[in-house]
Amino acid sequence: MTERLSPTDVPRAAALLREGALVSFPTETVYGLGADARNGRAVAAIFEAKGRPHFNPLISHFPDAESAFAEVVPDDRARALAARFWPGPLTLVLPRRADSRIDLLTGAGLDTLAVRVPAHPLAQALLRAAGTPVAAPSANRSGGVSPTTAAHVLEGLSGRIAAVVDGGPCEVGVESTVLDLSGLTPVLLRPGGVPAEAIEAVTGPLLRPEQAGEGEALRSPGMMLSHYAPGLPVRLDAREAAPDEALLAFGPPLPGAAVTWNLSGRGDPAEAAARLFAGLRWLDAEGARLNLRGIAAMPVPMAGLGEAINDRLRRAAAPR
């Protein structure tokens, strides 16, 4: 049963987040579906609750710019935009710090993170009380209309999440603007609550994804079939493993591989989702160190988060 919390219940909501539960909360744009961004299992539960078919990067929310920039590498453009628009409906995509504790699943395994400082007072209070970055896409079933009231959240997610903090209707009603600053030229990945013209007054001209050249790093999901794949080739639906292969296992592992990373020994898709990106990175590094020829990936059933896991594995295995 999903709890409907009042604004005075922020300590309860913060405790639920720290315990790994999902909590919806209002921002100035729409209601977000929050989880501890450092807890891979909690982040996997977001995808499961939303029925999200792909592991798209999630936005991590912070109470202030200082805490956001502790997880990413800001440049002068990012600092100027933060001074002008934070707190507010602007998300910045920046290089991930090497020592960032944000879980890899939150950023979909990329070397960038999307960060934002929301302006809503309840969101601010919750983030400060939780004491951890909070990953939060919109609190609706995948493909549905973004929610701007607690009632909207409950219509789609009641029974799927622990709680929703009812802060009344959202003011802006559209998602945050997403700006990619990981390349030389800023790229507007998603129009939103901060107009592009206001951003250009700070940064100069913006590119749209279709205008970005080959050298630009596009950080919006689904733009390429081969999507941030490991260096070693990936072989799907492996029924056997060779001595010169690394094995990405699911359930009882196949014998014979040089090294193995088990996504979930008990065959749990949620656990597998939480361990997927760390596993691919570890096997890629170990495989390169041992001069292995590739990564053999055992089959993962399509049920539940299995669909998203298989989507990512297909992208990792695509010709490049």
Phi, psi and omega in degrees: 000131180277126177283138172257107187262151177266169178302337179280354182263020181304318178302322177296315179297319179296320179296319178299317178299315180296333178279356179095010180273166178263132180227125174272143182211155181279143165240179179289345181266287178219175174286133177261156175254100193266146172213155175301115185293346180265357184251102184300323180293321178294320179295320176301325180294332175299310181298321180294315181295322182279344188065035185284125187282345182228155175273076177285151176300140178255150178277131175263132184254143185224158179282342182201168183295324181301315180289327177294315184285353173288343182255345183228173180253101181278151171249187183298325179296315181297318180294322179293319179293321179296319179296328183274321193241353178256139355293144180166180189274054177232127176252132179249133175258118187224161178300137179287136175291147180298330182261014180298141178260004175296132183297146181300327180295328179301318179265015180056032176077007184276172176264017175233162174226147175261125186230149180208151174243103183287155184265344185298131183299326178290320176298317178300314180297319181293317181296321180289322181289324181290324179070023179211149172301144183241117173282133185203100165282181177295146188270067178217162172297146183304130181091350181274174179285137181296139185274139177241004173221163177296326178297321177300318180299312183293329178301322184260333191235005179303130183087348180260343183230163185285319188199160169229133176269117185274106178247018182080185182290148178283148185281314187279311175083355172233157185295168179291153170290135179247121183239124179270116178249021182278348178247185182291325181249131179295138182240125178278105182276330180209121172295152182191218191292338174254119182299147180301325181296323179292323177292317181297334176295338179263316189259343194089188187301141177257150169264151168263158184307321182288345180265344185291137181281179184299331183279351181278141181269104180274124187247020176265142188292150168081011183279338180226146178293311176276102197245095178053054184281158174293165180292323179283145175294147182249129178252120185274161173053041182292129176254352174210161180231138181265159181297339180259024177238153167267148185244127169261103189263157172217116187082203179302124186286149173292145177279162167104343183285156179290318177219153183224138168238119181264118178297319177197111180297331181265006176073037181263114182300325180294317176296320179298319179298317181295334185256000190296305187290321175298321180294315179299318180294317182294315180295323178297315180292314180293321179297319177294319180297323182267004180059043177279159185272346180172182180246124175263122182253120178291156180296144173238126180302152184281352184294145176058229181289353177302327179297316180292321178299314180293326176299313179296319180294322176298319178294320180296330183268355185295148178302143180209000000 
